[in-house]
Amino acid sequence: MASVKQARVLDRRPFTPAMLAERWQCSERHIRNLLSSGDLRGFRVGDRLIRISVDAIEEFENRDSFH
């Protein structure tokens, strides 16, 4: 059984562009455009994989222009 601390860590796992697109109900291309423009922070895992931290998502969602 996972502890509460372990559960919080799992809840903070980075999102893929596809996961975030599903959460925001937009296209994966839109997420990638936001990353390319620098409006949304992300990071690479290896040469190809892109991830977006929960902190970066919350920062973007808390902007006035998001609502």
N, C-alpha and C positions, 0 to 999 in steps of 0.2 A: 504494500500500500504506500502510495506517494505521500510525503509530508506536505504540509501547507506551503512551505518554502519551495519545495520542488514543483508544486503545482503552479506557483507564481512564475517561476522561471520558465516553465513550459508555455504559459500564457504570454510571455514576452518574446517568444521566438520570432525571428524576422519573417516577413511576408515575401512571397514571390510576387512578381507583377500580376500573375494570373489570380492569385489569392486576393490581392488588393483590388483588382478590377471587379471581382465578384462582390467584395464588401461594399465598394462604392457604386456598383451597378453601372460600370462604364467599360470601355474596351481596354484590353491589355495594351493596345497601341497608344491609347491616351495616357496610361501610366508611364509607358516608355518615353513618350514625348515630354511629360512632366520631369522625368529624370534627366533627359537630355538637355532640357532648358535650364536645369538647376533649381526649378521651383520645388522639387521634391528631392530630398537627400536619399541616396542609396549607396550600396557598395557591391563590389564584385567578389565572388567566391571562385577563385581560379580565373581562367580566361573568359568564360562565357556566362556563368550563372550570375544573376543579379538578385539582390535581396534588399528589402527596405525594413529598417528597424521600426519597432513599435513607437519609439520616441520620435522618429522622423514623421511617422503617420500622424501621431497626436499633435505634433507641432503644426503640420499642414492643416489638419482639421480645425485647429483652434484659431486659424487666421480668419480675419473678417471676410475675406473674399471667398472663402470656401462655402459659406452658408448661403 
